[in-house]
């Protein structure tokens, strides 16, 4: 099972989800850790190769967790947020893209050691 590594504020952001959304997102991340697909996800090629988005719908709204699991050393959670509109905001995409680059650099370093 791959460990989960949170980038930037992603862990705190995920912790701020309402309990039911947080529990669901945690379960879906566990599925990714053990090599399975989450129930509701889509690729996020605008973030980077292998990046995906877990989609959680809850009574409090729509929540998203962007992650990448294709790096050898870990599942990297890049961004977690509540979705406010139909289209993911460019601010969220840019943040996830930057964290993707940071995670890729960390993964390269981990594979060298």
TORTOR-768334 format. One record per atom (N, C-alpha, C): residue number from 0; residue in one letter; atom name; y, x, z. Coordinates in Angstrom, 3 decimals, padded with zeros to 6 digits. Layout:
// residues N
{n = NUM; res = a; atom = CA; py = Y; px = X; pz = Z} $
...
This chain:
// residues 113
{n = 0; res = x; atom = N; py = -001.180; px = 000.852; pz = 000.000} $
{n = 0; res = x; atom = CA; py = 000.000; px = 000.000; pz = 000.000} $
{n = 0; res = x; atom = C; py = 001.248; px = 000.901; pz = 000.000} $
{n = 1; res = x; atom = N; py = 002.149; px = 000.598; pz = -000.897} $
{n = 1; res = x; atom = CA; py = 003.387; px = 001.377; pz = -000.991} $
{n = 1; res = x; atom = C; py = 004.349; px = 000.988; pz = 000.135} $
{n = 2; res = x; atom = N; py = 005.050; px = 001.979; pz = 000.694} $
{n = 2; res = x; atom = CA; py = 006.090; px = 001.622; pz = 001.665} $
{n = 2; res = x; atom = C; py = 007.282; px = 000.966; pz = 000.950} $
{n = 3; res = x; atom = N; py = 008.096; px = 000.260; pz = 001.710} $
{n = 3; res = x; atom = CA; py = 009.316; px = -000.337; pz = 001.168} $
{n = 3; res = x; atom = C; py = 010.486; px = 000.506; pz = 001.656} $
{n = 4; res = x; atom = N; py = 011.363; px = 000.850; pz = 000.738} $
{n = 4; res = x; atom = CA; py = 012.593; px = 001.562; pz = 001.084} $
{n = 4; res = x; atom = C; py = 013.770; px = 000.700; pz = 000.656} $
{n = 5; res = x; atom = N; py = 014.699; px = 000.517; pz = 001.561} $
{n = 5; res = x; atom = CA; py = 015.884; px = -000.289; pz = 001.281} $
{n = 5; res = x; atom = C; py = 017.043; px = 000.622; pz = 000.918} $
{n = 6; res = x; atom = N; py = 017.751; px = 000.268; pz = -000.132} $
{n = 6; res = x; atom = CA; py = 018.898; px = 001.044; pz = -000.594} $
{n = 6; res = x; atom = C; py = 020.192; px = 000.396; pz = -000.105} $
{n = 7; res = x; atom = N; py = 021.131; px = 001.223; pz = 000.351} $
{n = 7; res = x; atom = CA; py = 022.433; px = 000.716; pz = 000.766} $
{n = 7; res = x; atom = C; py = 022.298; px = -000.331; pz = 001.853} $
{n = 8; res = x; atom = N; py = 022.982; px = -001.442; pz = 001.676} $
{n = 8; res = x; atom = CA; py = 022.998; px = -002.517; pz = 002.676} $
{n = 8; res = x; atom = C; py = 021.907; px = -003.565; pz = 002.439} $
{n = 9; res = x; atom = N; py = 020.945; px = -003.285; pz = 001.549} $
{n = 9; res = x; atom = CA; py = 019.958; px = -004.297; pz = 001.153} $
{n = 9; res = x; atom = C; py = 019.172; px = -004.857; pz = 002.343} $
{n = 10; res = x; atom = N; py = 018.819; px = -004.010; pz = 003.315} $
{n = 10; res = x; atom = CA; py = 018.044; px = -004.505; pz = 004.465} $
{n = 10; res = x; atom = C; py = 018.884; px = -005.464; pz = 005.306} $
{n = 11; res = x; atom = N; py = 020.133; px = -005.082; pz = 005.576} $
{n = 11; res = x; atom = CA; py = 021.022; px = -005.964; pz = 006.343} $
{n = 11; res = x; atom = C; py = 021.298; px = -007.253; pz = 005.577} $
{n = 12; res = x; atom = N; py = 021.485; px = -007.133; pz = 004.257} $
{n = 12; res = x; atom = CA; py = 021.751; px = -008.315; pz = 003.439} $
{n = 12; res = x; atom = C; py = 020.563; px = -009.272; pz = 003.456} $
{n = 13; res = x; atom = N; py = 019.355; px = -008.721; pz = 003.361} $
{n = 13; res = x; atom = CA; py = 018.148; px = -009.546; pz = 003.420} $
{n = 13; res = x; atom = C; py = 018.001; px = -010.176; pz = 004.806} $
{n = 14; res = x; atom = N; py = 018.321; px = -009.423; pz = 005.842} $
{n = 14; res = x; atom = CA; py = 018.240; px = -009.939; pz = 007.210} $
{n = 14; res = x; atom = C; py = 019.200; px = -011.097; pz = 007.446} $
{n = 15; res = x; atom = N; py = 020.265; px = -011.171; pz = 006.649} $
{n = 15; res = x; atom = CA; py = 021.260; px = -012.234; pz = 006.797} $
{n = 15; res = x; atom = C; py = 020.847; px = -013.539; pz = 006.102} $
{n = 16; res = x; atom = N; py = 019.754; px = -013.515; pz = 005.321} $
{n = 16; res = x; atom = CA; py = 019.266; px = -014.738; pz = 004.688} $
{n = 16; res = x; atom = C; py = 018.882; px = -015.733; pz = 005.783} $
{n = 17; res = x; atom = N; py = 018.959; px = -017.044; pz = 005.504} $
{n = 17; res = x; atom = CA; py = 018.410; px = -018.021; pz = 006.455} $
{n = 17; res = x; atom = C; py = 016.918; px = -017.724; pz = 006.683} $
{n = 18; res = x; atom = N; py = 016.419; px = -018.085; pz = 007.858} $
{n = 18; res = x; atom = CA; py = 015.054; px = -017.698; pz = 008.238} $
{n = 18; res = x; atom = C; py = 014.005; px = -018.046; pz = 007.183} $
{n = 19; res = x; atom = N; py = 014.023; px = -019.256; pz = 006.666} $
{n = 19; res = x; atom = CA; py = 012.974; px = -019.646; pz = 005.709} $
{n = 19; res = x; atom = C; py = 013.052; px = -018.800; pz = 004.431} $
{n = 20; res = x; atom = N; py = 014.248; px = -018.495; pz = 003.956} $
{n = 20; res = x; atom = CA; py = 014.407; px = -017.661; pz = 002.758} $
{n = 20; res = x; atom = C; py = 013.995; px = -016.222; pz = 003.056} $
{n = 21; res = x; atom = N; py = 014.316; px = -015.748; pz = 004.251} $
{n = 21; res = x; atom = CA; py = 013.967; px = -014.381; pz = 004.657} $
{n = 21; res = x; atom = C; py = 012.451; px = -014.221; pz = 004.746} $
{n = 22; res = x; atom = N; py = 011.786; px = -015.199; pz = 005.343} $
{n = 22; res = x; atom = CA; py = 010.320; px = -015.144; pz = 005.468} $
{n = 22; res = x; atom = C; py = 009.678; px = -015.162; pz = 004.079} $
{n = 23; res = x; atom = N; py = 010.177; px = -016.032; pz = 003.210} $
{n = 23; res = x; atom = CA; py = 009.626; px = -016.114; pz = 001.849} $
{n = 23; res = x; atom = C; py = 009.832; px = -014.801; pz = 001.093} $
{n = 24; res = x; atom = N; py = 011.040; px = -014.251; pz = 001.169} $
{n = 24; res = x; atom = CA; py = 011.327; px = -012.987; pz = 000.485} $
{n = 24; res = x; atom = C; py = 010.449; px = -011.866; pz = 001.037} $
{n = 25; res = x; atom = N; py = 010.240; px = -011.857; pz = 002.361} $
{n = 25; res = x; atom = CA; py = 009.370; px = -010.849; pz = 002.972} $
{n = 25; res = x; atom = C; py = 007.942; px = -010.947; pz = 002.471} $
{n = 26; res = x; atom = N; py = 007.453; px = -012.166; pz = 002.339} $
{n = 26; res = x; atom = CA; py = 006.096; px = -012.371; pz = 001.816} $
{n = 26; res = x; atom = C; py = 005.998; px = -011.870; pz = 000.370} $
{n = 27; res = x; atom = N; py = 007.007; px = -012.194; pz = -000.420} $
{n = 27; res = x; atom = CA; py = 006.998; px = -011.774; pz = -001.831} $
{n = 27; res = x; atom = C; py = 007.057; px = -010.246; pz = -001.942} $
{n = 28; res = x; atom = N; py = 007.846; px = -009.597; pz = -001.089} $
{n = 28; res = x; atom = CA; py = 007.893; px = -008.128; pz = -001.096} $
{n = 28; res = x; atom = C; py = 006.553; px = -007.537; pz = -000.685} $
{n = 29; res = x; atom = N; py = 005.859; px = -008.179; pz = 000.248} $
{n = 29; res = x; atom = CA; py = 004.527; px = -007.727; pz = 000.628} $
{n = 29; res = x; atom = C; py = 003.581; px = -007.796; pz = -000.574} $
{n = 30; res = x; atom = N; py = 003.664; px = -008.870; pz = -001.345} $
{n = 30; res = x; atom = CA; py = 002.827; px = -008.990; pz = -002.547} $
{n = 30; res = x; atom = C; py = 003.082; px = -007.802; pz = -003.489} $
{n = 31; res = x; atom = N; py = 004.351; px = -007.439; pz = -003.643} $
{n = 31; res = x; atom = CA; py = 004.703; px = -006.291; pz = -004.494} $
{n = 31; res = x; atom = C; py = 004.110; px = -005.009; pz = -003.908} $
{n = 32; res = x; atom = N; py = 004.198; px = -004.850; pz = -002.594} $
{n = 32; res = x; atom = CA; py = 003.651; px = -003.653; pz = -001.935} $
{n = 32; res = x; atom = C; py = 002.171; px = -003.458; pz = -002.226} $
{n = 33; res = x; atom = N; py = 001.431; px = -004.555; pz = -002.286} $
{n = 33; res = x; atom = CA; py = -000.014; px = -004.455; pz = -002.496} $
{n = 33; res = x; atom = C; py = -000.395; px = -004.531; pz = -003.979} $
{n = 34; res = x; atom = N; py = 000.621; px = -004.488; pz = -004.850} $
{n = 34; res = x; atom = CA; py = 000.354; px = -004.411; pz = -006.283} $
{n = 34; res = x; atom = C; py = 000.261; px = -005.732; pz = -007.012} $
{n = 35; res = x; atom = N; py = 000.663; px = -006.812; pz = -006.363} $
{n = 35; res = x; atom = CA; py = 000.614; px = -008.126; pz = -007.016} $
{n = 35; res = x; atom = C; py = 002.014; px = -008.571; pz = -007.411} $
{n = 36; res = x; atom = N; py = 002.079; px = -009.531; pz = -008.308} $
{n = 36; res = x; atom = CA; py = 003.368; px = -010.095; pz = -008.704} $
{n = 36; res = x; atom = C; py = 003.807; px = -011.151; pz = -007.697} $
{n = 37; res = x; atom = N; py = 005.114; px = -011.228; pz = -007.429} $
{n = 37; res = x; atom = CA; py = 005.614; px = -012.332; pz = -006.602} $
{n = 37; res = x; atom = C; py = 005.401; px = -013.658; pz = -007.322} $
{n = 38; res = x; atom = N; py = 005.524; px = -014.768; pz = -006.598} $
{n = 38; res = x; atom = CA; py = 005.347; px = -016.093; pz = -007.202} $
{n = 38; res = x; atom = C; py = 006.414; px = -016.404; pz = -008.247} $
{n = 39; res = x; atom = N; py = 007.659; px = -016.082; pz = -007.944} $
{n = 39; res = x; atom = CA; py = 008.767; px = -016.421; pz = -008.841} $
{n = 39; res = x; atom = C; py = 009.635; px = -015.185; pz = -009.030} $
{n = 40; res = x; atom = N; py = 009.542; px = -014.586; pz = -010.205} $
{n = 40; res = x; atom = CA; py = 010.273; px = -013.353; pz = -010.466} $
{n = 40; res = x; atom = C; py = 010.609; px = -013.254; pz = -011.942} $
{n = 41; res = x; atom = N; py = 011.504; px = -012.330; pz = -012.246} $
{n = 41; res = x; atom = CA; py = 011.792; px = -012.032; pz = -013.642} $
{n = 41; res = x; atom = C; py = 012.204; px = -010.573; pz = -013.749} $
{n = 42; res = x; atom = N; py = 011.980; px = -009.965; pz = -014.903} $
{n = 42; res = x; atom = CA; py = 012.429; px = -008.585; pz = -015.093} $
{n = 42; res = x; atom = C; py = 013.957; px = -008.533; pz = -015.144} $
{n = 43; res = x; atom = N; py = 014.508; px = -007.438; pz = -014.659} $
{n = 43; res = x; atom = CA; py = 015.969; px = -007.237; pz = -014.670} $
{n = 43; res = x; atom = C; py = 016.268; px = -005.956; pz = -015.446} $
{n = 44; res = x; atom = N; py = 016.036; px = -006.006; pz = -016.738} $
{n = 44; res = x; atom = CA; py = 016.217; px = -004.814; pz = -017.576} $
{n = 44; res = x; atom = C; py = 017.664; px = -004.340; pz = -017.596} $
{n = 45; res = x; atom = N; py = 018.617; px = -005.221; pz = -017.275} $
{n = 45; res = x; atom = CA; py = 020.019; px = -004.800; pz = -017.220} $
{n = 45; res = x; atom = C; py = 020.263; px = -003.849; pz = -016.056} $
{n = 46; res = x; atom = N; py = 019.371; px = -003.858; pz = -015.057} $
{n = 46; res = x; atom = CA; py = 019.500; px = -002.962; pz = -013.907} $
{n = 46; res = x; atom = C; py = 018.854; px = -001.617; pz = -014.212} $
{n = 47; res = x; atom = N; py = 017.667; px = -001.650; pz = -014.815} $
{n = 47; res = x; atom = CA; py = 016.954; px = -000.416; pz = -015.153} $
{n = 47; res = x; atom = C; py = 015.515; px = -000.729; pz = -015.501} $
{n = 48; res = x; atom = N; py = 014.836; px = 000.213; pz = -016.155} $
{n = 48; res = x; atom = CA; py = 013.435; px = 000.001; pz = -016.519} $
{n = 48; res = x; atom = C; py = 012.573; px = -000.230; pz = -015.275} $
{n = 49; res = x; atom = N; py = 011.818; px = -001.323; pz = -015.281} $
{n = 49; res = x; atom = CA; py = 010.935; px = -001.634; pz = -014.168} $
{n = 49; res = x; atom = C; py = 011.583; px = -002.442; pz = -013.054} $
{n = 50; res = x; atom = N; py = 012.889; px = -002.662; pz = -013.126} $
{n = 50; res = x; atom = CA; py = 013.568; px = -003.452; pz = -012.085} $
{n = 50; res = x; atom = C; py = 013.219; px = -004.931; pz = -012.269} $
{n = 51; res = x; atom = N; py = 013.029; px = -005.615; pz = -011.143} $
{n = 51; res = x; atom = CA; py = 012.675; px = -007.028; pz = -011.158} $
{n = 51; res = x; atom = C; py = 013.475; px = -007.768; pz = -010.096} $
{n = 52; res = x; atom = N; py = 013.496; px = -009.086; pz = -010.250} $
{n = 52; res = x; atom = CA; py = 014.227; px = -009.934; pz = -009.318} $
{n = 52; res = x; atom = C; py = 013.267; px = -010.981; pz = -008.762} $
{n = 53; res = x; atom = N; py = 013.169; px = -011.026; pz = -007.431} $
{n = 53; res = x; atom = CA; py = 012.434; px = -012.096; pz = -006.763} $
{n = 53; res = x; atom = C; py = 013.412; px = -013.254; pz = -006.599} $
{n = 54; res = x; atom = N; py = 012.948; px = -014.451; pz = -006.969} $
{n = 54; res = x; atom = CA; py = 013.798; px = -015.637; pz = -006.858} $
{n = 54; res = x; atom = C; py = 013.271; px = -016.529; pz = -005.739} $
{n = 55; res = x; atom = N; py = 014.126; px = -016.789; pz = -004.761} $
{n = 55; res = x; atom = CA; py = 013.776; px = -017.644; pz = -003.625} $
{n = 55; res = x; atom = C; py = 014.727; px = -018.826; pz = -003.629} $
{n = 56; res = x; atom = N; py = 014.162; px = -020.019; pz = -003.681} $
{n = 56; res = x; atom = CA; py = 014.970; px = -021.237; pz = -003.576} $
{n = 56; res = x; atom = C; py = 014.713; px = -021.842; pz = -002.210} $
{n = 57; res = x; atom = N; py = 015.789; px = -022.243; pz = -001.567} $
{n = 57; res = x; atom = CA; py = 015.716; px = -022.691; pz = -000.191} $
{n = 57; res = x; atom = C; py = 016.699; px = -023.838; pz = -000.027} $
{n = 58; res = x; atom = N; py = 016.564; px = -024.624; pz = 001.042} $
{n = 58; res = x; atom = CA; py = 017.511; px = -025.694; pz = 001.300} $
{n = 58; res = x; atom = C; py = 018.947; px = -025.195; pz = 001.390} $
{n = 59; res = x; atom = N; py = 019.123; px = -023.933; pz = 001.776} $
{n = 59; res = x; atom = CA; py = 020.459; px = -023.342; pz = 001.915} $
{n = 59; res = x; atom = C; py = 020.981; px = -022.763; pz = 000.601} $
{n = 60; res = x; atom = N; py = 020.155; px = -022.753; pz = -000.447} $
{n = 60; res = x; atom = CA; py = 020.614; px = -022.230; pz = -001.740} $
{n = 60; res = x; atom = C; py = 019.593; px = -021.353; pz = -002.427} $
{n = 61; res = x; atom = N; py = 020.090; px = -020.566; pz = -003.370} $
{n = 61; res = x; atom = CA; py = 019.251; px = -019.659; pz = -004.156} $
{n = 61; res = x; atom = C; py = 019.519; px = -018.228; pz = -003.685} $
{n = 62; res = x; atom = N; py = 018.445; px = -017.494; pz = -003.457} $
{n = 62; res = x; atom = CA; py = 018.552; px = -016.124; pz = -002.969} $
{n = 62; res = x; atom = C; py = 017.782; px = -015.203; pz = -003.905} $
{n = 63; res = x; atom = N; py = 018.253; px = -013.969; pz = -004.023} $
{n = 63; res = x; atom = CA; py = 017.645; px = -013.012; pz = -004.927} $
{n = 63; res = x; atom = C; py = 017.421; px = -011.675; pz = -004.226} $
{n = 64; res = x; atom = N; py = 016.315; px = -011.037; pz = -004.569} $
{n = 64; res = x; atom = CA; py = 016.019; px = -009.689; pz = -004.103} $
{n = 64; res = x; atom = C; py = 015.664; px = -008.872; pz = -005.342} $
{n = 65; res = x; atom = N; py = 016.478; px = -007.881; pz = -005.644} $
{n = 65; res = x; atom = CA; py = 016.223; px = -007.015; pz = -006.802} $
{n = 65; res = x; atom = C; py = 015.527; px = -005.758; pz = -006.291} $
{n = 66; res = x; atom = N; py = 014.434; px = -005.410; pz = -006.945} $
{n = 66; res = x; atom = CA; py = 013.626; px = -004.268; pz = -006.506} $
{n = 66; res = x; atom = C; py = 013.064; px = -003.530; pz = -007.709} $
{n = 67; res = x; atom = N; py = 012.551; px = -002.332; pz = -007.434} $
{n = 67; res = x; atom = CA; py = 011.797; px = -001.597; pz = -008.453} $
{n = 67; res = x; atom = C; py = 010.548; px = -001.055; pz = -007.774} $
{n = 68; res = x; atom = N; py = 009.397; px = -001.316; pz = -008.399} $
{n = 68; res = x; atom = CA; py = 008.116; px = -000.891; pz = -007.822} $
{n = 68; res = x; atom = C; py = 007.405; px = 000.122; pz = -008.709} $
{n = 69; res = x; atom = N; py = 008.035; px = 000.522; pz = -009.800} $
{n = 69; res = x; atom = CA; py = 007.358; px = 001.411; pz = -010.749} $
{n = 69; res = x; atom = C; py = 007.452; px = 002.881; pz = -010.359} $
{n = 70; res = x; atom = N; py = 008.302; px = 003.212; pz = -009.381} $
{n = 70; res = x; atom = CA; py = 008.343; px = 004.595; pz = -008.910} $
{n = 70; res = x; atom = C; py = 007.120; px = 004.827; pz = -008.036} $
{n = 71; res = x; atom = N; py = 006.567; px = 006.025; pz = -008.118} $
{n = 71; res = x; atom = CA; py = 005.282; px = 006.314; pz = -007.497} $
{n = 71; res = x; atom = C; py = 005.283; px = 006.234; pz = -005.969} $
{n = 72; res = x; atom = N; py = 006.393; px = 006.630; pz = -005.340} $
{n = 72; res = x; atom = CA; py = 006.372; px = 006.826; pz = -003.889} $
{n = 72; res = x; atom = C; py = 006.623; px = 005.574; pz = -003.052} $
{n = 73; res = x; atom = N; py = 007.314; px = 004.552; pz = -003.607} $
{n = 73; res = x; atom = CA; py = 007.689; px = 003.404; pz = -002.776} $
{n = 73; res = x; atom = C; py = 008.152; px = 002.240; pz = -003.637} $
{n = 74; res = x; atom = N; py = 008.260; px = 001.080; pz = -002.995} $
{n = 74; res = x; atom = CA; py = 008.951; px = -000.080; pz = -003.561} $
{n = 74; res = x; atom = C; py = 010.381; px = 000.033; pz = -003.044} $
{n = 75; res = x; atom = N; py = 011.335; px = 000.112; pz = -003.941} $
{n = 75; res = x; atom = CA; py = 012.735; px = 000.234; pz = -003.551} $
{n = 75; res = x; atom = C; py = 013.416; px = -001.126; pz = -003.677} $
{n = 76; res = x; atom = N; py = 013.961; px = -001.624; pz = -002.575} $
{n = 76; res = x; atom = CA; py = 014.747; px = -002.858; pz = -002.589} $
{n = 76; res = x; atom = C; py = 016.182; px = -002.432; pz = -002.857} $
{n = 77; res = x; atom = N; py = 016.688; px = -002.836; pz = -004.011} $
{n = 77; res = x; atom = CA; py = 017.998; px = -002.388; pz = -004.466} $
{n = 77; res = x; atom = C; py = 019.126; px = -003.272; pz = -003.964} $
{n = 78; res = x; atom = N; py = 018.878; px = -004.579; pz = -003.922} $
{n = 78; res = x; atom = CA; py = 019.954; px = -005.504; pz = -003.586} $
{n = 78; res = x; atom = C; py = 019.349; px = -006.839; pz = -003.158} $
{n = 79; res = x; atom = N; py = 019.984; px = -007.485; pz = -002.191} $
{n = 79; res = x; atom = CA; py = 019.574; px = -008.821; pz = -001.734} $
{n = 79; res = x; atom = C; py = 020.852; px = -009.633; pz = -001.560} $
{n = 80; res = x; atom = N; py = 020.871; px = -010.835; pz = -002.132} $
{n = 80; res = x; atom = CA; py = 022.104; px = -011.621; pz = -002.098} $
{n = 80; res = x; atom = C; py = 021.811; px = -013.087; pz = -002.333} $
{n = 81; res = x; atom = N; py = 022.783; px = -013.921; pz = -001.950} $
{n = 81; res = x; atom = CA; py = 022.706; px = -015.346; pz = -002.261} $
{n = 81; res = x; atom = C; py = 023.388; px = -015.550; pz = -003.598} $
{n = 82; res = x; atom = N; py = 022.706; px = -016.241; pz = -004.456} $
{n = 82; res = x; atom = CA; py = 023.246; px = -016.487; pz = -005.792} $
{n = 82; res = x; atom = C; py = 024.181; px = -017.697; pz = -005.736} $
{n = 83; res = x; atom = N; py = 025.385; px = -017.498; pz = -006.238} $
{n = 83; res = x; atom = CA; py = 026.416; px = -018.539; pz = -006.138} $
{n = 83; res = x; atom = C; py = 026.617; px = -019.309; pz = -007.437} $
{n = 84; res = x; atom = N; py = 026.167; px = -018.729; pz = -008.558} $
{n = 84; res = x; atom = CA; py = 026.342; px = -019.406; pz = -009.847} $
{n = 84; res = x; atom = C; py = 025.081; px = -019.215; pz = -010.674} $
{n = 85; res = x; atom = N; py = 025.042; px = -019.874; pz = -011.813} $
{n = 85; res = x; atom = CA; py = 023.861; px = -019.819; pz = -012.679} $
{n = 85; res = x; atom = C; py = 023.552; px = -018.403; pz = -013.149} $
{n = 86; res = x; atom = N; py = 024.570; px = -017.681; pz = -013.499} $
{n = 86; res = x; atom = CA; py = 024.407; px = -016.317; pz = -014.018} $
{n = 86; res = x; atom = C; py = 024.665; px = -015.303; pz = -012.897} $
{n = 87; res = x; atom = N; py = 023.826; px = -014.280; pz = -012.814} $
{n = 87; res = x; atom = CA; py = 024.028; px = -013.237; pz = -011.811} $
{n = 87; res = x; atom = C; py = 025.342; px = -012.515; pz = -012.107} $
{n = 88; res = x; atom = N; py = 026.165; px = -012.355; pz = -011.090} $
{n = 88; res = x; atom = CA; py = 027.493; px = -011.757; pz = -011.296} $
{n = 88; res = x; atom = C; py = 027.374; px = -010.294; pz = -011.715} $
{n = 89; res = x; atom = N; py = 028.338; px = -009.843; pz = -012.475} $
{n = 89; res = x; atom = CA; py = 028.363; px = -008.449; pz = -012.916} $
{n = 89; res = x; atom = C; py = 028.507; px = -007.508; pz = -011.723} $
{n = 90; res = x; atom = N; py = 029.185; px = -007.950; pz = -010.675} $
{n = 90; res = x; atom = CA; py = 029.313; px = -007.132; pz = -009.463} $
{n = 90; res = x; atom = C; py = 027.928; px = -006.859; pz = -008.876} $
{n = 91; res = x; atom = N; py = 027.080; px = -007.896; pz = -008.796} $
{n = 91; res = x; atom = CA; py = 025.722; px = -007.730; pz = -008.267} $
{n = 91; res = x; atom = C; py = 024.887; px = -006.837; pz = -009.179} $
{n = 92; res = x; atom = N; py = 025.018; px = -007.014; pz = -010.480} $
{n = 92; res = x; atom = CA; py = 024.255; px = -006.197; pz = -011.435} $
{n = 92; res = x; atom = C; py = 024.685; px = -004.734; pz = -011.338} $
{n = 93; res = x; atom = N; py = 025.995; px = -004.491; pz = -011.280} $
{n = 93; res = x; atom = CA; py = 026.492; px = -003.104; pz = -011.189} $
{n = 93; res = x; atom = C; py = 026.013; px = -002.422; pz = -009.915} $
{n = 94; res = x; atom = N; py = 026.062; px = -003.140; pz = -008.794} $
{n = 94; res = x; atom = CA; py = 025.603; px = -002.578; pz = -007.525} $
{n = 94; res = x; atom = C; py = 024.116; px = -002.232; pz = -007.603} $
{n = 95; res = x; atom = N; py = 023.319; px = -003.148; pz = -008.120} $
{n = 95; res = x; atom = CA; py = 021.875; px = -002.901; pz = -008.259} $
{n = 95; res = x; atom = C; py = 021.613; px = -001.731; pz = -009.203} $
{n = 96; res = x; atom = N; py = 022.388; px = -001.624; pz = -010.270} $
{n = 96; res = x; atom = CA; py = 022.219; px = -000.532; pz = -011.244} $
{n = 96; res = x; atom = C; py = 022.503; px = 000.821; pz = -010.578} $
{n = 97; res = x; atom = N; py = 023.566; px = 000.894; pz = -009.773} $
{n = 97; res = x; atom = CA; py = 023.889; px = 002.148; pz = -009.075} $
{n = 97; res = x; atom = C; py = 022.786; px = 002.504; pz = -008.080} $
{n = 98; res = x; atom = N; py = 022.311; px = 001.519; pz = -007.347} $
{n = 98; res = x; atom = CA; py = 021.246; px = 001.772; pz = -006.379} $
{n = 98; res = x; atom = C; py = 019.937; px = 002.131; pz = -007.080} $
{n = 99; res = x; atom = N; py = 019.728; px = 001.599; pz = -008.283} $
{n = 99; res = x; atom = CA; py = 018.557; px = 001.980; pz = -009.079} $
{n = 99; res = x; atom = C; py = 018.608; px = 003.480; pz = -009.369} $
{n = 100; res = x; atom = N; py = 019.774; px = 003.946; pz = -009.811} $
{n = 100; res = x; atom = CA; py = 019.917; px = 005.378; pz = -010.111} $
{n = 100; res = x; atom = C; py = 019.675; px = 006.215; pz = -008.848} $
{n = 101; res = x; atom = N; py = 020.208; px = 005.776; pz = -007.721} $
{n = 101; res = x; atom = CA; py = 019.998; px = 006.490; pz = -006.460} $
{n = 101; res = x; atom = C; py = 018.517; px = 006.512; pz = -006.078} $
{n = 102; res = x; atom = N; py = 017.839; px = 005.378; pz = -006.242} $
{n = 102; res = x; atom = CA; py = 016.412; px = 005.296; pz = -005.920} $
{n = 102; res = x; atom = C; py = 015.595; px = 006.200; pz = -006.845} $
{n = 103; res = x; atom = N; py = 015.949; px = 006.210; pz = -008.122} $
{n = 103; res = x; atom = CA; py = 015.242; px = 007.076; pz = -009.078} $
{n = 103; res = x; atom = C; py = 015.371; px = 008.544; pz = -008.662} $
{n = 104; res = x; atom = N; py = 016.570; px = 008.929; pz = -008.233} $
{n = 104; res = x; atom = CA; py = 016.780; px = 010.309; pz = -007.783} $
{n = 104; res = x; atom = C; py = 015.974; px = 010.608; pz = -006.523} $
{n = 105; res = x; atom = N; py = 015.925; px = 009.657; pz = -005.585} $
{n = 105; res = x; atom = CA; py = 015.110; px = 009.838; pz = -004.372} $
{n = 105; res = x; atom = C; py = 013.625; px = 009.961; pz = -004.721} $
{n = 106; res = x; atom = N; py = 013.175; px = 009.121; pz = -005.629} $
{n = 106; res = x; atom = CA; py = 011.761; px = 009.128; pz = -006.026} $
{n = 106; res = x; atom = C; py = 011.399; px = 010.461; pz = -006.680} $
{n = 107; res = x; atom = N; py = 012.298; px = 010.978; pz = -007.503} $
{n = 107; res = x; atom = CA; py = 012.045; px = 012.295; pz = -008.145} $
{n = 107; res = x; atom = C; py = 011.901; px = 013.370; pz = -007.085} $
{n = 108; res = x; atom = N; py = 012.796; px = 013.341; pz = -006.079} $
{n = 108; res = x; atom = CA; py = 012.735; px = 014.307; pz = -004.996} $
{n = 108; res = x; atom = C; py = 011.456; px = 014.180; pz = -004.189} $
{n = 109; res = x; atom = N; py = 011.011; px = 012.961; pz = -003.942} $
{n = 109; res = x; atom = CA; py = 009.794; px = 012.713; pz = -003.162} $
{n = 109; res = x; atom = C; py = 008.570; px = 013.231; pz = -003.906} $
{n = 110; res = x; atom = N; py = 008.586; px = 013.121; pz = -005.218} $
{n = 110; res = x; atom = CA; py = 007.430; px = 013.554; pz = -006.003} $
{n = 110; res = x; atom = C; py = 007.366; px = 015.068; pz = -006.160} $
{n = 111; res = x; atom = N; py = 008.485; px = 015.746; pz = -005.931} $
{n = 111; res = x; atom = CA; py = 008.491; px = 017.215; pz = -006.003} $
{n = 111; res = x; atom = C; py = 007.890; px = 017.831; pz = -004.758} $
{n = 112; res = x; atom = N; py = 008.083; px = 017.159; pz = -003.609} $
{n = 112; res = x; atom = CA; py = 007.672; px = 017.733; pz = -002.324} $
{n = 112; res = x; atom = C; py = 006.245; px = 017.515; pz = -002.072} $
